[in-house]
Amino acid sequence: MVTADEISQFLKSRVSSPEQDARIRALYESAHNVYKQRGAKGVTDEIQSHWTKLEARFSKAIAQLRKDTGL
Amino acid sequence: MAQFWIERVEVAGFRGLPKLLQIDFDRAVTLLHGDNRQGKSSITNAVEWCLFGPEIAAIRYGEIRERADWEVRSLHSTKCYVECTFRSADGETIKARRTLKTPRTTDFSFETQDGTKSADDKLLHNLLQISSADFVSSVHLHPEVIRNLLVALPKNRKEAIDRLLGLSELRDLEAAFKVQKPSAWTSKLDSDIESLYLVRDSRLAEKRKTVESESDVLLTNGFQQPDLTEDGAERYAADIAARARKLASTFQLPELKFTEPHDFASLQKFRNELDGAIRNLQAQNPVLKNQADHLNRKANIEGLRSAYVARKNAFTAAEQELKSHPEVRSTDQLDAERIELQAQSSKLAAEMNEVAKNATILSNALEFFQKRLDAELILCPLCGQATKSASEWRAHIEKEIKANEILEALQTRKRDLDSRAAILDAAKEQRLALAKKITDEKLRLEANIDGIGRLLERTLSPNDDPDGILSSEIRNIEDDLRLLQNQVSDVNAGLDQLREASQFLDVFARLAKAQEEIRKIEAISSSESFKEVMGIRADAEQLAEDVELLIEGLNSATNAEAKKRLDGVRASISDSFSKITARPDFAGLQITPVGDDYKIELTDNAGAGRSALPILNHADINCAALSIFLSLAGSAQISHRLGLVMLDDPSQSLDATSKRNLCAVLADLCDSRQVIVATADSELRNEVLRMTKKKKIYRLSGWSPAEGPTLSDEPNANEGPTTEAAVGTDAG
């Protein structure tokens, strides 16, 4: 199986910072583990869940901003 | 990790296999041979249905969905199940069973040798590290897979070859991330932020317009641009306060007290205090108070005068009404005459009673005689006239007596008397009412005159003319008011100037409010809640960017791995192609990853490559596909743990030489993979029989809808004795 290091090598010229490189490595390793346990659908569900939480935080924050500013 | 091969399949009621059928497979080669429609494909399909169930029917392999409308259960069976036993080189076994529950659902279970049991087929897929897409592209070589390998759309060809290369996990991961369409994530957030910006910009524009219009008002009224500030507003307020105090001093009123504004916020408070001060200056000014007193007195006198004139007119009218009444006799005279008339009427009534009484007696007597003398000739006792009947005699007598005439005359006289008495009575009532009205009006007039006296603080004698007195008083007040007018005008002018000046404070207040709101709106972008929103948006963008980059990385890794793995089997593919086709003009076949496709080229004897598809005929395309599939499926790169290949009708369009050569390649392949071949081709069957590998050869024949095929071992195929396989057992 391709390792996170190898993925990182492919993206060497594309990542903007060591932090982004670390995040992508972690994302890959996490997805790889989920894939082993729950298959491709598990990976899709996991990333969807992550995004849904982010979206919920955003909705709450923008509702607060509207309330604070009357916009 | 050791790979698994199929040891046994038990199937009942599945597609073309209505009865229970048990097939034992050889570790090396198993051939299912029979004419078309004998159930060969049903056996190979039973394996994939057992592993993947309805998922395999739903799989979209490129543009092909051959299994989409599968009739899973045999129409001649009430039950439908498939049980597969897999064995690994280590001796480990897995037994999986799938039973059709409804046309769209199944019950599944599997059990491993170590006692692991589960009803979750995903666990088995994980254990075998295989997906349905892997199965149909790298295990079960079906005619449509062959097409996909070479002639399908580039993306489908790429997927098929990637999976053959053991890159399923990388492809699955890439696809799993792509499902989310991360590039669209931030678009939704940006849309919300954009709509927020739109509202903000719209508010800003509205407030700026207010600032501009209010500034214009001030500038056109003598204010200068530098005055349109907080300081300017404060200076202006201080000026107005000074003018108000001066006015109070002029009016000799107590000094006014204001909370003079120190910023825009306190401007409104000052404005309210100023309004109160102006109202007080107006209310307490002696000139205005004097004027108001005069106006009040004038209004009162005018009111009384109007009332007096009205009362006087009403009284005169009442008197006139009595005087002009047609009855000139006094009420006493009217009473005396009425009494006399009533006495005469009573007397007539007595007379009428007497006449009526006599008439009744006479009538009764006549009745009596009528009864006695009916039908006799009767003579009138008064005139001797003969009558013919009793009724005629009675009518004659009544006429002679004339009682009715007397009564009628009396009644007429009585009615006349009564009528005259009633007229007199009515006339008396009218006169009495008019007299009362005169009395009432007089009382009201006297009350009015008393009121006038009280207002004028003098007693009015009957000879006084209240109207004249009041008119004179009104003229006096009007003279006084004319004398006050100049002073009043001066005072009002002062107050009006103050009011007018204060209007600009409102303009300053609106200007200030709009400027304040602009500052607040402009400060939104530095607020905590705005920073929170933008922080989350940045997180979302970062996540989307990371996922996009990872997808790119997975794609690059897939291509790099594909290249690396193809390098490992390049020679094998070329050799297999060369062996199966034995073409003299092209020595080999090369596959090279190019972007999102694979370039498939024929190489001539000099090593030059040419695109394969325009050159190859139908048989060669099949040979090329078989070469690629068999080389890759047999390589060590395969990532899943099913160490078998199932070839369904692989010899399509191949000539006898190619079939022999194919079997030579299969003979090499079965050293590392279990090979299962289903074919109706006798030439291929014979070539398989010639293979020196250990094998099982089954013949399927005599298929009927209700019984399915008869499965028999081919003679000389195995080292063991020829036996009839378990057939004919009812699936139920």
Boltz contact constraints between the chains, C-beta under 6 A:
constraints:
  - contact:
      token1: [A, 2]
      token2: [B, 557]
      max_distance: 6.0
  - contact:
      token1: [A, 7]
      token2: [B, 553]
      max_distance: 6.0
  - contact:
      token1: [A, 7]
      token2: [B, 557]
      max_distance: 6.0
  - contact:
      token1: [A, 10]
      token2: [B, 553]
      max_distance: 6.0
  - contact:
      token1: [A, 10]
      token2: [B, 556]
      max_distance: 6.0
  - contact:
      token1: [A, 10]
      token2: [B, 557]
      max_distance: 6.0
  - contact:
      token1: [A, 11]
      token2: [B, 549]
      max_distance: 6.0
  - contact:
      token1: [A, 11]
      token2: [B, 553]
      max_distance: 6.0
  - contact:
      token1: [A, 14]
      token2: [B, 549]
      max_distance: 6.0
  - contact:
      token1: [A, 23]
      token2: [B, 546]
      max_distance: 6.0
  - contact:
      token1: [A, 24]
      token2: [B, 546]
      max_distance: 6.0
  - contact:
      token1: [A, 24]
      token2: [B, 549]
      max_distance: 6.0
  - contact:
      token1: [A, 24]
      token2: [B, 550]
      max_distance: 6.0
  - contact:
      token1: [A, 27]
      token2: [B, 546]
      max_distance: 6.0
  - contact:
      token1: [A, 27]
      token2: [B, 550]
      max_distance: 6.0
  - contact:
      token1: [A, 28]
      token2: [B, 550]
      max_distance: 6.0
  - contact:
      token1: [A, 31]
      token2: [B, 173]
      max_distance: 6.0
  - contact:
      token1: [A, 35]
      token2: [B, 173]
      max_distance: 6.0
  - contact:
      token1: [A, 39]
      token2: [B, 122]
      max_distance: 6.0
  - contact:
      token1: [A, 40]
      token2: [B, 172]
      max_distance: 6.0
  - contact:
      token1: [A, 40]
      token2: [B, 176]
      max_distance: 6.0
  - contact:
      token1: [A, 43]
      token2: [B, 176]
      max_distance: 6.0
  - contact:
      token1: [A, 44]
      token2: [B, 176]
      max_distance: 6.0
  - contact:
      token1: [A, 44]
      token2: [B, 179]
      max_distance: 6.0
  - contact:
      token1: [A, 47]
      token2: [B, 180]
      max_distance: 6.0
  - contact:
      token1: [A, 54]
      token2: [B, 540]
      max_distance: 6.0
  - contact:
      token1: [A, 57]
      token2: [B, 536]
      max_distance: 6.0
  - contact:
      token1: [A, 58]
      token2: [B, 189]
      max_distance: 6.0
  - contact:
      token1: [A, 58]
      token2: [B, 536]
      max_distance: 6.0
  - contact:
      token1: [A, 61]
      token2: [B, 532]
      max_distance: 6.0
  - contact:
      token1: [A, 61]
      token2: [B, 533]
      max_distance: 6.0
  - contact:
      token1: [A, 61]
      token2: [B, 536]
      max_distance: 6.0
  - contact:
      token1: [A, 62]
      token2: [B, 192]
      max_distance: 6.0
  - contact:
      token1: [A, 62]
      token2: [B, 533]
      max_distance: 6.0
  - contact:
      token1: [A, 64]
      token2: [B, 529]
      max_distance: 6.0
  - contact:
      token1: [A, 65]
      token2: [B, 529]
      max_distance: 6.0
  - contact:
      token1: [A, 65]
      token2: [B, 530]
      max_distance: 6.0
  - contact:
      token1: [A, 65]
      token2: [B, 533]
      max_distance: 6.0
  - contact:
      token1: [A, 68]
      token2: [B, 529]
      max_distance: 6.0
  - contact:
      token1: [A, 69]
      token2: [B, 524]
      max_distance: 6.0
  - contact:
      token1: [A, 71]
      token2: [B, 196]
      max_distance: 6.0
  - contact:
      token1: [A, 71]
      token2: [B, 199]
      max_distance: 6.0
  - contact:
      token1: [A, 71]
      token2: [B, 200]
      max_distance: 6.0
